[in-house]
């Protein structure tokens, strides 16, 4: 009695609490363990995984969660606090990285969490946020379903990226996706520089969305894990897992329905593009089923965009009947912070957000004859963010993006056909575009039908973003198909609204527990069947005629439509045999449509296994000897040292240099006087493409003369004028002049490369 009266727990009570806690946290621990197992399988050192885990918990999750708790009005669930807190932690990390790097102290960055932890420990009003009680607990089925999505996507990453891209090349025949070394070079520059210059052209300002690469640099600086390990192993699975959880918690918050979030996560990270051929993977500029490892900045931008959607959903107007506690005034602070971070996370984010807010404002004005001030202010914030990004971060550089309507579709249209045939092809290609990239958003149509077109402001926001993404893709063009990222940004809005429609359809169907189980099993069986059919029929589609790549997709769509029509004709008989099907046909059809792209994940992984670098994309040779020399330079040089090299070309075609080589700046993590210049902002979009000549002929001549005709004066000019300290020569490209040995110190050489230090 005394034990109970004093509030102490009996041993049996403690045991029950521990068992409940173990059950409650089992899904999260299982998901983490699965990701770690995959990382260890790919050769990631266990000590690096442990150091990264400590970084994620103490330098991102903990400070971010404390700040999020201080900003939101009332607690909802622990998983929401942690997921949203992790996103806030990335915001704080970005600001801390900029501050420490700007003052020349990036090595002290690991201390930045103290700026948050100290006041939250010392100030009584903040101290209460260390321990919070939650009245709502995530359902076990919700949590385990989310774990399954994370595990499935991690397996996809293993097959398509982790298993086929070593941290450091191990042989001379290694090939690598052309963008990876460039992205690694940006992260390397961010370890000691703010704002960033183009690593391949020392001193050239980088007008680009580079915030995600600053995150990679901060991860390495704080955790102590080598940057290539962060880049090729830890960052992508971690960001993807966080994005999965954020989709789920934001979906729950906006809709008030837990399982809407899980369905949205599955639509975004399990269901892929709809298609049934190897060739479809390149349709409409898509580089893979999911742009995650080929462009990690896309995933980083999603991690910031999803909490922004949650905040804007509160600002424009919550849906009626949503029982989730509101964020309160903190939504404005969160919206402003995430908009600011999104400006440099991905250039596609803020335009889509701005278009979504404009769409919301216009429809509210048209329907309600008034425009809420909150929507106007939010749109003003987004417009300010866009102006800042355009003028400051991008310096009005277009990066090759031009107003070129339907350029992404024209490539599938022949030029020598009649007007009537061309018109039919336009319709077919547009239909293929919608089926390939937008089929998973079919739940939006169900929501519109169920609500009779009467949408609330938050619905309009999501619908506006879902429409803006593909609309901007269709409006603008880009020589490298980078306009596809607008479509990817729109996915974050669209899957939330599509899942909302599916859940409302499921609520209308009122399935029993047995019915839900049968629907789940049937959907899984349908996905497995489609995958088996796709794997058995996959063949490469020749690009002649121009519209040939879209034909398999349209044919399979026709076949599945025919199957659906047959089922519809037989439906009365099926309902007569199984009365429980009555009133549920619409839900079954919607579920089948949403699941039609489920084979995409498996097919993309299967196709990746056939490629030397995990994807059917342009590749560059990445011999181990080159990387060995670059890593030696990294270990023996200062961060501010500038390198010079005789390698500028990925290949030479008809005397023209394809200037897309980034291995030295990538693996040395140092600026290079002149390496491959094709990705410099001033060069992107030029008519010559990657074959455009370097803009500073004098610098290029001085650089090359150091290898072909070195002189004391020439080397001194490189050192004093350009800050060059090291010369890295690839003898397979061209051997250096014998005179160089007498004028500079040979510090390293292997079977292919040599490194000299200028005296």
C-alpha positions in Angstrom: 0.0 0.0 0.0 2.8 2.4 0.8 4.4 1.7 -2.6 1.2 2.6 -4.4 0.5 5.6 -2.2 3.9 7.1 -2.9 3.6 6.7 -6.6 6.3 4.0 -6.9 5.7 1.2 -9.3 5.7 -2.4 -8.2 8.0 -4.8 -10.1 5.1 -6.2 -12.0 4.1 -2.7 -13.1 7.6 -1.9 -14.2 7.7 -5.1 -16.2 4.4 -4.3 -18.0 5.7 -0.8 -18.8 8.9 -2.2 -20.2 7.0 -4.7 -22.4 4.7 -2.0 -23.7 7.6 0.2 -24.5 9.4 -2.6 -26.3 6.2 -3.3 -28.4 5.8 0.4 -29.0 9.3 1.0 -30.3 9.8 -2.3 -32.0 8.8 -1.1 -35.5 11.3 1.8 -35.3 14.1 -0.4 -34.0 13.4 -3.0 -36.6 13.5 -0.4 -39.4 16.8 1.0 -38.1 18.3 -2.5 -37.7 17.3 -3.4 -41.3 18.9 -0.3 -42.8 22.0 -0.9 -40.7 22.2 -4.5 -41.9 22.0 -3.4 -45.5 24.7 -0.9 -44.9 27.0 -3.5 -43.2 26.3 -5.9 -46.1 27.7 -3.3 -48.5 30.9 -3.0 -46.6 30.1 0.1 -44.5 32.3 0.0 -41.4 30.3 -0.6 -38.2 32.2 2.2 -36.5 31.1 4.6 -39.1 27.5 3.5 -38.8 27.8 4.0 -35.0 29.4 7.5 -35.4 26.7 8.5 -37.9 24.0 7.3 -35.6 25.4 9.4 -32.7 25.5 12.4 -35.0 21.9 11.9 -36.2 20.6 11.5 -32.6 22.6 14.2 -30.9 23.3 16.8 -33.6 20.0 16.6 -35.6 17.2 14.8 -33.9 17.6 16.1 -30.3 18.1 19.8 -30.9 15.5 19.8 -33.8 12.9 18.0 -31.7 13.3 20.5 -28.8 12.9 23.5 -31.1 9.9 21.9 -32.8 8.2 21.2 -29.5 8.8 24.8 -28.5 7.1 26.0 -31.8 4.1 23.8 -32.0 1.1 24.4 -29.7 0.2 21.0 -28.5 1.8 17.5 -28.8 0.2 15.0 -31.1 2.4 11.9 -31.3 6.0 11.0 -30.5 6.7 10.0 -34.1 5.5 13.3 -35.4 7.7 15.3 -32.9 10.7 13.2 -33.9 10.2 13.3 -37.7 9.3 17.0 -37.8 12.1 17.6 -35.3 14.6 15.9 -37.5 13.6 18.2 -40.4 14.0 21.3 -38.1 17.3 19.9 -37.0 18.5 19.9 -40.6 17.4 23.6 -40.8 19.4 24.4 -37.7 22.4 22.4 -38.9 22.4 24.4 -42.2 22.5 27.7 -40.3 25.2 26.5 -37.9 27.3 25.1 -40.8 27.1 28.5 -42.6 28.1 30.4 -39.4 31.0 28.1 -38.4 32.3 27.8 -42.0 32.1 31.6 -42.6 34.4 32.3 -39.7 36.8 29.7 -40.8 36.1 27.2 -38.1 34.2 24.2 -39.7 36.1 21.8 -37.5 34.2 23.2 -34.5 30.8 22.5 -36.0 30.2 19.5 -33.8 29.7 21.9 -30.9 26.7 23.6 -32.5 24.0 21.6 -30.7 25.1 23.2 -27.5 23.6 26.4 -28.7 20.2 24.7 -28.5 20.7 22.2 -25.7 22.1 24.8 -23.2 19.1 27.2 -23.2 16.7 24.3 -23.2 18.5 22.9 -20.1 18.8 26.3 -18.3 15.6 28.2 -19.0 12.6 26.8 -17.0 10.0 27.6 -19.7 12.1 25.6 -22.2 13.1 22.8 -19.9 9.6 21.2 -20.0 10.2 20.3 -23.6 12.7 17.6 -22.7 9.9 15.3 -21.5 6.4 15.4 -23.1 3.4 13.2 -22.5 1.4 12.0 -25.6 -2.2 11.1 -25.4 -2.1 9.6 -28.9 0.0 6.6 -29.8 0.7 5.6 -33.4 -1.3 2.4 -34.2 0.9 -0.7 -34.4 -0.4 -1.5 -37.9 0.5 2.0 -39.0 4.0 1.7 -37.5 4.8 -1.7 -39.0 3.4 -0.7 -42.4 5.7 2.3 -42.4 8.6 0.1 -41.4 7.8 -2.2 -44.4 7.9 0.8 -46.7 11.3 1.9 -45.4 12.6 -1.7 -45.7 11.3 -2.1 -49.2 12.8 1.1 -50.4 16.1 0.4 -48.7 16.3 -2.9 -50.6 15.7 -0.9 -53.8 18.6 1.3 -52.9 20.8 -1.7 -52.2 20.1 -3.1 -55.7 20.2 0.1 -57.7 22.9 2.1 -55.8 24.6 0.7 -52.8 25.7 -2.7 -54.2 26.9 -1.3 -57.5 28.7 1.9 -56.4 31.7 1.3 -54.1 32.8 4.0 -51.8 36.2 4.0 -53.5 36.7 2.3 -56.8 38.5 -1.1 -56.5 39.7 -1.6 -60.0 40.7 0.2 -63.2 37.4 -0.7 -65.0 35.0 1.0 -62.5 32.4 3.1 -64.2 30.2 5.7 -62.4 27.2 7.8 -63.1 28.4 11.0 -64.5 26.9 13.3 -61.9 28.1 11.5 -58.8 31.7 12.8 -58.7 30.4 16.4 -59.4 28.0 16.1 -56.5 30.7 14.8 -54.2 32.9 17.7 -55.2 30.2 20.1 -54.1 30.0 18.4 -50.7 33.8 18.5 -50.5 33.8 22.2 -51.2 31.2 22.7 -48.5 33.5 21.3 -45.9 35.5 24.5 -45.9 33.7 27.1 -48.0 30.6 29.3 -47.9 29.2 30.3 -50.3 30.4 27.7 -52.7 32.6 28.2 -55.8 32.5 25.8 -58.8 35.1 23.1 -57.6 36.2 22.5 -61.2 37.0 26.1 -61.9 38.6 27.7 -58.8 37.1 31.1 -57.9 34.0 30.8 -60.2 30.9 31.4 -58.1 28.5 28.5 -57.9 25.0 29.8 -58.6 23.1 26.6 -57.8 21.0 24.8 -55.2 23.7 23.5 -53.0 22.1 23.4 -49.5 21.8 19.6 -49.6 25.6 19.2 -50.2 26.2 21.5 -47.3 24.2 18.9 -45.3 26.5 16.2 -46.5 29.5 18.2 -45.5 28.1 18.9 -42.1 27.4 15.2 -41.6 31.0 14.4 -42.3 32.4 17.3 -40.2 30.2 16.5 -37.1 30.3 12.7 -37.3 33.9 12.3 -38.4 32.9 9.9 -41.1 34.8 10.2 -44.3 32.8 12.2 -46.9 32.8 9.5 -49.6 31.3 7.1 -47.0 28.6 9.6 -46.1 27.9 10.3 -49.8 27.9 6.7 -51.2 26.5 4.9 -48.1 24.9 6.7 -45.2 23.2 9.9 -46.5 20.8 8.6 -49.1 19.2 5.7 -47.1 18.9 8.0 -44.1 17.3 10.9 -46.0 14.9 8.5 -47.8 13.9 6.9 -44.5 13.2 10.3 -43.0 11.2 11.3 -46.1 9.1 8.2 -45.8 8.2 8.9 -42.2 7.6 12.6 -42.9 5.1 11.7 -45.7 3.3 9.5 -43.2 3.1 12.0 -40.3 2.2 15.0 -42.6 -0.5 12.9 -44.2 -1.9 12.0 -40.8 -1.7 15.6 -39.6 -3.4 17.1 -42.7 -6.1 14.5 -43.1 -6.7 13.5 -39.5 -6.5 9.9 -40.7 -3.4 7.9 -39.7 -3.6 5.5 -42.6 -3.8 8.2 -45.2 -0.2 9.0 -44.3 0.9 5.4 -44.7 -0.9 5.1 -48.1 0.8 8.4 -49.2 4.2 7.0 -48.1 3.6 3.9 -50.1 2.5 5.9 -53.2 5.6 7.9 -53.1 8.2 5.3 -52.1 6.8 1.9 -53.1 4.6 2.5 -56.2 6.7 3.7 -59.1 6.1 4.8 -62.6 3.6 2.8 -64.7 5.3 0.9 -67.5 6.3 -2.5 -68.7 9.5 -2.3 -70.6 13.2 -1.6 -69.9 12.9 1.4 -72.2 10.2 3.1 -70.2 12.7 4.0 -67.5 13.8 6.9 -69.6 10.4 8.2 -70.6 9.8 11.9 -70.2 13.2 12.6 -68.8 13.0 10.4 -65.8 16.4 8.9 -65.0 15.1 6.2 -62.7 11.9 5.1 -61.0 12.9 7.4 -58.1 15.3 10.3 -58.3 17.0 9.7 -55.0 20.6 8.6 -55.4 21.2 10.1 -58.8 20.2 13.5 -57.3 20.3 13.4 -53.5 19.3 17.1 -53.5 15.8 16.0 -54.6 15.4 13.8 -51.5 16.9 16.5 -49.3 14.3 19.0 -50.7 11.5 16.6 -50.0 12.6 16.4 -46.3 12.2 20.2 -46.1 9.1 20.5 -48.4 6.9 18.0 -46.5 7.0 19.9 -43.2 6.5 23.1 -45.2 3.3 21.6 -46.6 2.1 20.7 -43.1 2.7 24.3 -42.0 1.0 25.8 -45.0 -1.9 23.5 -44.6 -2.5 25.0 -41.2 -2.1 28.5 -42.5 -4.5 28.3 -45.5 -7.1 26.5 -43.5 -7.4 23.1 -41.9 -10.0 20.6 -43.0 -13.1 20.3 -40.9 -13.3 17.4 -38.5 -9.5 16.9 -38.2 -8.8 16.0 -34.6 -5.0 16.4 -34.8 -4.0 19.3 -32.5 -3.1 22.4 -34.5 0.4 23.7 -34.8 -0.7 27.2 -33.7 1.3 30.3 -34.4 4.4 28.2 -34.7 3.2 27.2 -38.2 4.2 30.7 -39.4 7.7 30.3 -38.1 8.0 26.8 -39.5 6.7 28.0 -42.9 9.2 30.9 -43.0 12.1 28.7 -42.0 11.4 25.8 -44.4 10.8 28.3 -47.3 14.1 29.9 -46.6 15.9 26.5 -46.6 14.0 25.3 -49.7 15.4 28.2 -51.7 18.7 26.5 -52.0 17.6 22.9 -51.5 16.2 22.4 -55.0 15.4 25.0 -57.6 12.1 23.3 -58.3 10.6 23.6 -54.8 9.7 27.2 -54.3 8.1 27.7 -57.8 5.7 24.8 -57.1 4.9 26.0 -53.6 4.3 29.5 -55.0 2.0 28.1 -57.7 0.1 26.0 -55.2 -0.6 29.1 -53.0 -1.6 31.2 -56.1 -3.9 28.4 -57.2 -5.5 28.3 -53.7 -5.8 32.1 -53.6 -7.5 32.3 -57.0 -10.0 29.6 -56.3 -10.9 30.9 -52.9 -11.4 34.3 -54.4 -13.6 32.9 -57.2 -15.7 30.6 -54.9 -15.9 32.6 -51.7 -15.6 36.1 -53.1 -13.0 36.9 -50.6 -9.3 36.1 -50.1 -8.1 35.2 -46.6 -5.2 37.4 -45.4 -3.3 34.4 -44.3 -3.1 33.0 -47.8 -1.9 36.3 -49.2 0.8 36.6 -46.5 1.9 33.0 -47.2 2.0 33.7 -50.9 4.1 36.8 -50.2 6.6 34.8 -48.2 6.9 32.3 -51.0 7.3 35.1 -53.5 10.0 36.6 -51.4 11.8 33.3 -51.2 11.6 32.9 -54.9 13.0 36.4 -55.5 15.8 35.7 -53.1 16.7 32.4 -54.8 16.6 33.9 -58.3 18.6 37.0 -57.5 21.0 35.9 -54.8 21.5 32.1 -54.9 21.2 31.7 -58.7 22.2 35.2 -59.8 19.6 35.1 -62.5 21.3 32.1 -64.1 18.7 29.9 -65.9 20.9 26.8 -65.9 19.5 26.0 -69.3 15.8 26.2 -68.3 13.8 27.9 -71.0 10.1 28.5 -71.8 9.6 25.7 -74.3 6.1 24.3 -74.0 5.8 20.5 -74.4 9.5 20.0 -75.2 9.5 16.9 -73.0 6.8 15.4 -75.2 8.0 16.5 -78.7 10.9 14.0 -78.7 8.3 11.2 -79.2 6.7 12.8 -82.2 8.0 12.3 -85.8 8.4 15.3 -88.0 7.3 13.8 -91.3 3.8 12.7 -90.7 0.4 14.2 -91.6 -1.3 16.7 -89.4 -4.1 14.2 -88.5 -1.6 11.5 -87.5 0.5 14.0 -85.6 -2.6 15.1 -83.7 -3.4 11.5 -82.7 0.2 11.1 -81.6 0.0 14.2 -79.5 -3.0 12.8 -77.6 -1.3 9.4 -77.2 2.0 10.8 -75.9 0.2 13.1 -73.5 -1.8 10.2 -72.3 1.4 8.2 -71.8 2.8 11.0 -69.8 -0.2 11.1 -67.5 -0.2 7.3 -67.1 3.5 7.0 -66.6 4.0 9.8 -64.0 0.6 10.6 -62.6 -1.3 7.4 -62.3 -0.5 7.1 -58.6 -2.5 10.3 -58.1 -5.8 8.8 -59.2 -7.1 9.1 -55.7 -7.4 12.8 -56.3 -10.2 12.1 -58.8 -11.9 9.9 -56.2 -11.7 12.7 -53.6 -13.2 15.2 -56.0 -16.1 12.8 -56.8 -16.8 11.9 -53.2 -16.8 15.6 -52.1 -18.8 16.7 -55.2 -16.0 19.1 -56.1 -16.4 21.0 -52.8 -12.9 21.3 -51.6 -11.5 23.1 -48.5 -8.5 25.4 -48.6 -6.0 22.6 -47.7 -7.4 20.5 -50.5 -6.8 23.4 -52.9 -3.2 23.8 -51.7 -2.5 20.1 -52.3 -4.3 20.1 -55.6 -2.5 23.2 -56.7 0.9 21.7 -56.0 0.0 18.4 -57.6 -1.0 20.3 -60.8 1.8 22.8 -60.7 4.6 20.2 -60.8 3.7 18.6 -64.2 2.3 21.9 -65.6 5.7 23.5 -65.1 7.4 20.5 -66.6 5.2 20.8 -69.7 5.8 24.6 -69.9 9.6 24.7 -69.7 12.4 22.8 -71.4 15.9 21.8 -70.4 18.7 20.1 -72.4 19.4 17.7 -69.6 15.7 17.0 -68.7 16.1 18.7 -65.4 12.6 20.1 -65.8 11.4 16.7 -64.5 12.2 17.8 -61.0 9.2 20.0 -61.0 7.1 16.9 -61.5 8.9 15.2 -58.6 8.2 18.2 -56.4 4.6 18.0 -57.2 4.5 14.4 -56.1 4.8 15.5 -52.5 1.5 17.3 -52.8 -0.2 14.8 -55.0 0.4 11.7 -53.0 -1.0 13.3 -49.9 -4.2 14.3 -51.7 -4.4 10.9 -53.6 -4.1 9.0 -50.3 -6.7 11.2 -48.8 -9.1 10.2 -51.6 -8.3 6.5 -51.2 -9.0 6.6 -47.4 -12.3 8.5 -47.9 -13.3 5.9 -50.5 -12.3 3.1 -48.0 -14.3 4.8 -45.3 -17.3 5.0 -47.6 -16.9 1.3 -48.4 -17.0 0.5 -44.6 -14.9 -2.7 -44.9 -14.9 -5.2 -42.1 -11.6 -6.3 -40.6 -11.8 -9.4 -42.8 -12.5 -7.2 -45.8 -9.5 -5.0 -45.1 -7.3 -8.1 -44.9 -8.6 -9.5 -48.1 -8.1 -6.1 -49.8 -4.5 -6.0 -48.6 -3.7 -9.5 -49.7 -5.4 -9.0 -53.0 -3.5 -5.8 -53.7 -0.2 -7.5 -52.8 -1.1 -10.4 -55.1 -2.1 -8.0 -57.9 1.3 -6.2 -57.6 3.2 -9.5 -57.6 1.4 -10.7 -60.7 2.1 -7.4 -62.5 5.7 -7.6 -61.5 6.0 -11.1 -62.7 4.4 -10.2 -66.0 6.7 -7.2 -66.4 9.9 -9.2 -65.6 8.9 -11.8 -68.1 8.1 -9.4 -70.9 10.8 -6.8 -70.4 12.7 -6.0 -73.6 14.5 -2.9 -74.8 12.4 -0.8 -77.1 14.2 0.7 -80.1 13.9 4.4 -80.6 12.6 4.1 -84.2 10.0 5.4 -84.8 10.2 8.3 -82.3 7.0 7.3 -80.6 8.1 3.6 -80.2 9.2 4.0 -76.5 5.6 4.9 -75.4 3.9 2.1 -77.2 4.5 -0.7 -74.6 3.1 1.6 -71.9 0.0 2.3 -73.9 -0.5 -1.3 -74.9 -0.3 -2.5 -71.3 -2.7 0.3 -70.2 -5.1 -0.9 -72.9 -4.8 -4.5 -71.7 -5.5 -3.6 -68.1 -8.3 -1.3 -69.1 -9.8 -4.3 -71.0 -9.5 -6.5 -67.9 -11.2 -3.8 -65.8 -14.1 -3.6 -68.3 -14.5 -7.4 -68.3 -14.6 -7.3 -64.5 -17.1 -4.5 -64.6 -19.4 -6.5 -66.9 -19.1 -9.5 -64.6 -19.6 -7.4 -61.5 -23.3 -8.0 -61.0 -22.7 -11.7 -61.1 -19.8 -11.4 -58.6 -21.9 -9.4 -56.2 -24.6 -12.0 -56.5 -22.1 -14.7 -55.5 -20.4 -12.6 -52.8 -22.9 -10.0 -51.5 -20.1 -8.4 -49.5 -18.7 -6.9 -52.7 -21.8 -4.6 -53.1 -20.8 -0.9 -53.0 -17.1 -1.7 -52.9 -16.3 -1.9 -56.6 -15.1 1.7 -56.8 -12.6 1.1 -54.0 -11.3 -2.1 -55.6 -10.9 -0.3 -59.0 -9.1 2.7 -57.3 -6.8 0.4 -55.4 -5.9 -1.5 -58.6 -5.2 1.8 -60.4 -3.0 3.1 -57.6 -1.1 -0.2 -57.4 -0.5 -0.5 -61.2 2.9 1.1 -60.8 4.1 -1.2 -58.1 6.4 -3.2 -60.4 8.4 -0.1 -61.0 10.6 -0.5 -58.0 11.5 -4.1 -58.8 12.0 -3.4 -62.5 14.3 -0.5 -61.8 16.4 -2.5 -59.5 16.5 -5.4 -62.0 17.6 -3.0 -64.8 20.2 -1.5 -62.5 21.8 -4.9 -62.1 22.5 -4.9 -65.9 24.4 -1.6 -65.8 27.9 -0.9 -64.6 26.9 1.8 -62.2 23.3 1.1 -61.2 21.6 2.9 -64.0 21.3 3.3 -67.8 22.8 6.7 -67.7 25.9 8.5 -69.1 28.9 7.1 -67.2 32.5 8.1 -66.8 35.5 5.9 -66.2 36.5 6.0 -62.5 39.7 3.9 -62.3 41.0 3.2 -58.9 44.4 4.7 -59.7 42.9 8.1 -60.3 40.9 8.0 -57.1 44.0 6.8 -55.1 45.9 9.9 -56.3 43.0 12.2 -55.4 42.6 10.7 -51.9 46.3 11.1 -51.4 46.0 14.8 -52.2 43.1 15.1 -49.8 45.1 13.6 -47.0 48.3 15.7 -47.6 46.9 19.1 -48.7 45.2 22.0 -47.0 41.5 22.7 -47.7 42.3 26.0 -49.4 44.9 24.6 -51.7 44.1 24.7 -55.4 45.0 21.8 -57.7 45.8 21.8 -61.4 45.4 18.8 -63.7 45.9 17.8 -67.3 42.5 16.0 -67.4 39.6 18.1 -68.8 37.7 15.8 -71.0 35.4 12.8 -70.4 36.1 12.1 -74.1 37.3 13.9 -77.2 34.8 13.6 -80.1 35.9 14.9 -83.5 38.5 17.1 -81.8 35.9 18.5 -79.3 36.3 18.1 -75.6 33.4 16.7 -73.6 34.2 18.6 -70.5 32.4 16.4 -68.0 35.1 15.0 -65.8 35.0 15.7 -62.0 37.0 12.9 -60.4 39.8 15.0 -59.0 37.7 17.7 -57.3 35.3 15.1 -56.2 37.6 12.7 -54.4 40.3 15.2 -53.4 37.6 17.6 -52.0 39.7 20.5 -53.3 39.2 23.2 -55.8 40.8 22.6 -59.2 42.0 25.5 -61.4 40.5 24.0 -64.5 39.0 20.5 -64.5 35.8 19.7 -66.4 33.8 22.9 -66.8 30.6 21.7 -68.5 28.5 22.0 -65.3 29.5 25.5 -64.4 26.3 27.6 -64.3 27.5 29.9 -67.2 28.0 26.9 -69.4 24.8 25.0 -68.8 22.3 25.4 -71.7 24.8 26.7 -74.3 24.1 25.4 -77.8 27.4 23.5 -77.8 26.3 21.5 -74.8 29.2 19.9 -72.9 31.5 20.6 -75.8 31.5 24.3 -75.3 35.1 25.7 -74.8 36.4 27.0 -71.5 35.6 30.7 -71.0 39.1 31.8 -69.9 41.5 30.7 -72.6 44.5 32.4 -70.8 43.9 30.4 -67.7 43.5 27.2 -69.6 46.8 27.8 -71.5 48.7 28.5 -68.2 47.2 25.4 -66.7 48.2 23.1 -69.5 51.6 24.6 -70.0 52.5 23.5 -66.5 52.4 19.9 -67.8 53.5 20.2 -71.4 56.1 23.0 -71.2 56.7 23.9 -67.6 58.9 26.9 -66.6 59.9 28.5 -63.4 58.0 31.6 -64.2 54.9 29.7 -65.4 54.7 27.6 -62.2 55.3 30.6 -60.1 52.4 32.4 -61.8 50.1 29.5 -61.1 51.2 29.5 -57.5 51.0 33.3 -56.9 48.2 34.3 -59.2 45.8 31.3 -58.9 46.9 29.7 -55.6 47.8 26.4 -57.2 49.9 24.2 -54.9 49.6 20.8 -56.5 49.8 19.4 -60.0 48.0 16.1 -60.7 48.8 14.4 -64.0 47.1 11.4 -65.5 49.8 9.8 -67.7 47.2 7.8 -69.6 45.9 11.1 -71.0 49.3 12.6 -71.7 52.6 12.2 -69.8 54.1 15.3 -68.2 57.2 16.9 -69.6 60.4 15.5 -68.1 61.3 19.1 -67.1 58.6 19.1 -64.5 60.6 16.8 -62.2 63.3 19.4 -62.0 60.9 22.3 -61.3 58.5 20.7 -58.8 58.6 18.0 -56.2 57.2 14.6 -57.1 55.3 13.5 -54.0 53.2 10.6 -55.2 52.8 8.3 -58.2 51.2 5.0 -59.1 50.7 3.0 -62.3 48.7 5.9 -63.9 49.0 9.1 -62.0 51.5 11.4 -60.5 51.3 14.3 -58.0 53.7 17.2 -57.8 54.0 20.0 -55.3 54.9 23.4 -56.6 58.0 24.8 -54.8 
